[in-house]
Amino acid sequence: MNLSTQHPPNHLAELDDADLVEATLRGDYGAFEQLFLRHSDRVYSVAMGILRDEAEAQDALQETFLSAFRKLSSFRRESPFRAWLLRITTNTCLMRLRSRRRRPEVPLEVRSPSFADDGHFERAVVDWSPLAEKALEDHELGERLRAAVEELPEKYRVVLMLADYEHLSMQEIAELLHLTVPAVKTRLHRARLGVREAVTDYLDGRT
């Protein structure tokens, strides 16, 4: 099947995802083109966040939709198509990561806050909440923030991408990655600490 950006008939744009799936299964491939147009940007964004390589992300995008097309009969309307597709996306990307030589990753503990014997931070960490907004106004800070996310170990980076960029719930991420909800929360907490510490180091260096 050739996935393209040609626009399918206008009436298909009015259908929800589940109806488009049913139309595809009846042989209307224009319906699947509509699903591709509707979700390809999100799939590519997730793939880029996990793989950190434009060419690989493009390949993963095509792989994801081809896999989804082959498995379409297994989709159940009870679950959102988006979540089902992101599960395929994540699995596709993780398989790609396992099949290639990964570059050395800096242990998260190197960037995480350290604690004194009394339980307090040895060095204060700036509040995380203003950083995302500030990054929009500060290109250099935005680049550092993206780099900090990319430098996270894979298991933390994937959870952070799904939670903070794709806004999936803890339960959805747990089901997607075959983890418990507490395990997802732990990984997300450590990922956020790692990113915050890396950006704090950058901000401290500019003052």
C-alpha positions in Angstrom: 0.0 0.0 0.0 1.3 3.4 -0.9 1.0 6.0 1.9 0.8 9.5 0.5 -0.3 13.0 1.4 -3.0 13.2 -1.3 -6.3 14.3 0.1 -9.0 11.6 0.2 -12.7 12.6 -0.5 -13.9 15.4 1.7 -16.7 13.3 3.3 -14.1 11.0 4.9 -12.8 13.9 7.0 -16.1 14.1 8.8 -15.9 10.4 10.0 -14.4 9.5 13.4 -11.4 7.1 13.6 -13.5 4.0 14.3 -15.7 4.7 11.3 -12.6 5.2 9.1 -11.3 1.9 10.3 -14.5 0.1 9.3 -14.5 1.8 6.0 -11.0 0.7 5.3 -11.9 -2.9 6.2 -14.7 -2.7 3.7 -12.1 -1.8 1.0 -12.2 2.0 1.0 -8.5 2.7 1.1 -9.1 6.4 1.0 -10.3 6.0 4.6 -6.9 4.8 5.6 -5.3 7.7 3.8 -7.5 9.9 6.0 -6.2 8.1 9.1 -2.7 8.7 7.9 -3.3 12.4 7.4 -4.9 12.7 10.7 -2.3 10.9 12.8 1.0 11.0 10.9 2.3 14.1 12.5 1.8 12.7 16.0 3.3 9.4 15.1 6.4 11.1 13.6 6.7 13.3 16.8 6.7 10.3 19.0 9.2 8.4 16.8 11.6 11.4 16.7 11.4 11.7 20.5 12.3 8.0 20.9 14.8 7.5 18.1 16.4 10.9 17.9 17.1 10.5 14.2 15.0 12.0 11.3 15.6 9.3 8.8 14.8 6.5 11.3 11.7 8.4 12.5 10.5 8.6 8.9 11.1 4.9 8.4 9.3 4.2 11.7 6.4 6.3 10.5 5.9 4.2 7.4 6.5 1.0 9.4 3.9 2.0 11.9 1.1 2.7 9.4 1.9 -0.4 7.3 1.8 -2.5 10.5 -1.5 -0.8 11.5 -3.0 -1.5 8.1 -2.1 -5.2 8.4 -3.4 -5.5 11.9 -6.5 -3.3 11.4 -8.9 -6.2 11.8 -7.7 -6.6 15.4 -8.7 -3.0 16.3 -11.6 -2.8 18.8 -13.8 0.3 18.9 -13.8 0.1 22.7 -10.3 1.7 22.8 -9.3 4.9 21.0 -7.6 4.4 17.7 -4.9 7.0 18.7 -3.9 4.9 21.7 -3.8 1.7 19.6 -1.7 3.4 17.0 0.7 4.9 19.6 1.2 1.4 21.0 2.3 0.2 17.5 4.5 3.3 17.2 6.2 2.8 20.5 6.8 -0.9 19.8 8.2 -0.2 16.4 10.6 2.4 17.7 11.7 0.2 20.6 12.4 -2.7 18.3 14.6 -0.3 16.2 16.5 0.8 19.2 17.2 -2.7 20.2 18.5 -3.6 16.8 21.0 -0.9 16.5 24.1 0.0 18.5 23.0 2.6 20.9 25.3 5.5 21.8 26.6 5.6 25.4 24.1 7.2 27.7 25.0 9.3 30.7 23.6 7.7 33.9 20.6 9.6 35.1 22.1 9.8 38.6 24.8 12.1 37.2 22.2 14.7 36.5 19.8 14.1 39.3 19.8 16.2 42.5 21.9 14.8 45.3 20.8 14.9 49.0 22.7 15.8 52.2 22.5 13.6 55.3 19.6 15.7 56.6 17.5 14.8 53.6 17.7 18.3 52.0 19.0 19.0 48.5 22.7 19.7 48.5 22.1 22.2 45.8 18.7 23.9 45.2 17.0 23.0 41.9 15.0 25.8 40.2 11.2 25.4 39.9 10.4 23.4 36.7 7.1 25.1 35.8 8.4 28.3 34.2 11.1 26.6 32.1 8.8 25.3 29.4 7.3 28.7 28.9 10.7 30.4 29.0 12.1 28.0 26.5 9.5 29.3 23.9 11.1 32.8 24.3 14.7 31.6 24.5 15.9 29.6 21.6 19.1 28.6 23.3 17.3 27.4 26.4 14.9 25.5 24.2 17.8 23.7 22.5 19.2 22.8 25.8 15.9 21.5 27.0 15.6 19.3 23.9 19.1 18.1 24.4 18.5 17.2 28.0 15.5 15.1 27.0 17.5 13.4 24.2 20.3 12.5 26.7 18.0 10.7 29.0 18.4 6.9 29.1 15.9 5.2 26.8 13.5 3.9 29.5 13.1 7.4 31.0 13.0 9.3 27.7 10.2 7.2 26.3 8.0 7.7 29.4 8.7 11.4 29.4 7.7 11.7 25.8 4.5 9.8 26.2 3.5 11.7 29.4 4.6 15.3 28.8 4.5 15.5 25.0 1.7 13.2 24.1 -0.2 13.7 27.3 -1.1 10.0 27.8 -2.3 9.0 31.3 -0.2 6.9 33.6 -2.5 4.0 33.0 -2.2 4.3 29.2 1.6 4.4 29.4 1.6 1.4 31.7 -0.4 -0.6 29.2 1.7 0.6 26.3 5.0 -0.3 27.9 3.8 -3.3 29.9 4.7 -1.7 33.2 2.9 -1.1 36.4 1.5 2.4 37.1 3.9 2.9 40.0 6.9 2.0 37.7 5.7 4.5 35.2 5.4 7.2 37.8 8.9 6.4 39.1 10.4 6.6 35.7 8.6 9.9 34.9 9.7 11.4 38.2 13.3 10.5 37.5 13.2 11.7 33.9 11.8 15.1 35.0 14.4 15.4 37.7 17.1 14.6 35.2 15.9 17.2 32.7 15.4 19.8 35.3 18.9 19.3 36.7 20.4 19.6 33.3 18.6 22.8 32.5 19.5 24.1 36.0 23.2 23.5 35.3 22.7 25.5 32.0 20.9 28.4 33.8 23.5 28.5 36.5 26.3 28.8 33.9 24.6 31.8 32.3 24.4 33.8 35.6 
